[in-house]
Amino acid sequence: MDKELNFVTKYYRHGGLDIRRAYRTTLSKAGRRQKIDIRWIAIAAVAAVLIVGGAITVLHRSPAQHEMVIMAGAQNRNVTLADGTRVTLAPHSSLTYDDDCREVELTGKAYFDIHHDDSHPFVLHDEDYVIRDIGTKLVVDEKQLGGDRKTTRVYVIEGSVSLMATRGTKGVIVDKAEMYQIGTDATKPSKVNSRSANDMTVWATHEFHFDDTPLPVVLSDLSDYYHVALSCPDSGNKRLTADFRATSLDSIKSMIEETLNVRIR
């Protein structure tokens, strides 16, 4: 019961606790079948209220929550939530939330431009992790590894977030241009290197950002996005600092050639 109570207290939010949903999620994590005991649910909810909100002697039942599910088809889908947060869902990804759009669950991959609110932090979670916003733009990318196992990468574009494994006790702060990953059953996130920021962001923003980037990396990023093979035999130690809107590849190619005095094939 300790695990179940810990989960209830961890995700308690005044006026927003769906105790049945919390119980089902906890059983799913533990690999157990659902067998709802209404008496236990009431006890756990009261305990959570006492721990989080102080001594309250009656059980407050929250109004029914309306679950929203937003799904992307074969193309990216852009969504603006009620709080002003902008989300770009990658193909075949989905976002789930209740009446409070400040707490969401992602399946797949998404870019978030979060509307910051000191009094009501944005929370993104699933069975493996919890992300709490400290004012940011970020990309979250879940990749299935087979079976029930997956790995999730979190890349921060602007601002910072806190990231913690649901099975752990210590989180990390992920700052701008940093990327961490967390896998199924992991107890803490691990830092990983991103070859370039474009790896994580250009699919959603359609913008390239190069900051003293080696020319071979620039060409690789462009090749991946435009599905062509670009090369430059005289790249040498050439490096590029520039921002491009992903419109015409020919225009981008010409500007790079003129800036660096090279010929791109």
N, C-alpha and C positions, 0 to 999 in steps of 0.2 A: 504494500500500500504506500510505502514511502515514495516510490518512483511516481505513482499516480498523483500523490499530493504535491510533490515537487513540481510536476508539470502544471497542475492547476494554479499553484501560487505564482509560477514563473510567468504565465500568460494572462494572469488576472488583470483586467482593466475595468475600473468602476463603470457599471452600467453596460458592460460589453462582453461579459463572460457567458459563452454558450457552454454550459457544463456538460451537456450530452456530447457535443462535438469534441470537447477536450478529452473526455473519457474514451471516445472511440479512437481518437488519434493516438492516445497513450497506449491503448491495447494493441493497436496496429504496430507501434514501435516495438512492443514487447513480444510480438509474434503470438499473441493470444487471441482466442475467439471472443467475440463480444457477448457478454452476459450481463445485462444492465440490472443493477440492484439499486432501485430508486432510493432506498434508505442510505446507501453509501454515498450516492451522488449528492444528496442533501447535506450529509455530514462533511464531505470534502469541500463543498462550496462554502459552507459556513466557516470551516477552518480557514479557507483562503481569505475570506473577508476579515476574519479576526486578525490574521497575520498581517495582511496588507493594509487594511483600512482602520484598524483599531477595534475596540470592543463593541461589536454590534450583536444584539441578541436575537435578531430575527433574520430569516433567510429572505433576501431580496431576489425575486425572479426577474431577469431581464426580459424586455419585450422581444418578440420574435425577430430574428435577424433575417435579412433578405440577401441571399448569396448571389453574387454577380460573377459570371464567368465570361471573360473576353478572350476570343480565340483568333489567331491569324491563320489564313489559308495558305495558299502557295506563294504569297507575296508578303513583304513586311506590312505590318498594320500599325498606324499611328493612332494613339489614344491620349486624350487629356482627361484626367480624373477630376472629380468634383472639387478637389482642393487646389487644382492648378498644376499638379504634377503631370509631366508629359512622359509618355512611355512609347517606345518603338518595339514592338514584338517581332522577332524573327519568324520566318515561315514555320507553321505548325507548332508555335508556342502558345501558351495561354497564361492568363492572369486571373486569380480568384480572390475575391474579398467580400466582406459583408457590408453592412450599412456604412461602417467606418472605412473609407478608402485609404486611411493612413496605416493600415495593417493588411499586407497582401501576401499571397503565395504564388510563386512562379513555377511553371513547368516549361523548360526549354531555355530560351535565350532572349534577353531584353536589354534595351538601353533605357536608363532612367535619368530624367532631368527633374530632380525632386524640389518641390516647393517647400522651403525651409520654414519650420514653425517650432520655436524653442519650447513652447508649452505643450506641443503634441508631436513628438518625434515620429518619423516615418519608419515603419518596421517591415522588413521583408524576410520571410522565413519559409522553411520546409522541414522535413523530418531530419535533415542533416545539419542545418545551420540557422543562425539568426543574425540579420544585418540591421543595425540601427544607424539611422542617418544623423550626421552632424553637419548637414548642409553640403550637398554634393551633386555631381553628375557621375554616373557609373554604369558599367556593363556587368551583367551577371550571366554566365554561360554554363548551363548544365549539360554534361555529356554522359550518355548511357554507356556503361562498360560491359553490359551483358547481365542478364538476370535482374536482380533488384539493386545492383551496384551502379554507382555513378560517381563522377567527380564534378565539382562546381568551381569555376574560376570567377574571381571578383576583381575587376580592374577599375580603379578610380581615376576619372578624368579631371575632376575639379572638386576641391573640398576634401572631406575625409569621412570614413564610416568606421564603426566598430563591428567586428566580425567574430562570432563565437560558434563553436561546434555545440550542437544541442546535447551531445554526450560528454562535453567537457565542462570545466569550471573557470577557465581563463580564456579571455578573448584577446584580440589584437586590434590596434588602430591601423587602418589602411589609408595611407595618405595619397596625394596626387601622384600619378604616374607609377604607383605600386600595384602589384598583382599578387594575390594569395589564392591558394586553392585548398579545397577541403573535400575529402572523400567519404563515402559511406563508412560508418563505424569509426571515423577519425575522432580523436578527442581534442585536437587543436588544429588551427589552420597552419599551412606552411607557405613560405614566400617562394615565388617563382619569378623568373625573368621573362619579360616579354621582349621579343626581338625588336619590335617597334610599336608605338601606340596604335598605328593604323591596323595592326593585326586584330585589335579588339573593337575598334570604333567605326571604321570607314563604312562597314555594311549598313550602319544606321544613320550616320551623319552625312555620308557622301562628301566628306572633306578629308583631304590629306594634310597632315602636319609633319613637316620634316625639320628637325633641329640639329644641325651639324651631323646629318645622317650620311653614312657611306653610300656612294652612288649605287653599288650593287644591291643594297637593301632597298633603296628607293625604287630601283627597277623591279625588284622582286614584288614589292607591294603593289606597284602599278600592274604588273603581269597578273597577279592573283585577282585583282579587282576587275580588270578588263578581259581576262581569259585569253591573254596573248603571251608570247615569249619574247621579252625584251632583253637585249644585251648591249654591252658597250665595251669593245676590245681595248679602248684606251682609257678605261675608268681610273686606273692607277690609284692614287690616294685622294681622289676627288670626293668632296663632301658637299651636301646641299642643305641650306636653311631656307625653307619656303613653305607657303600654304597654298594649296590648290583646291578649288571646287571641282568635284568629279564630274566634269561635263565632257569636253572633247579630249580624247587621248592625244590626238595630233597636236592640239594647242599646248597641252602640258609638255609633250615631248619636245616641241620646238622651243619652248621657254627654257627647258633644262639644257638643251643643246647650246642655246645662245648664252646662257648664264655661265656654264662650265666649259664652253668651247670644246665640246665633244660631239661625236656622231653616234646616235643610238639606232640600233638595228631592230 
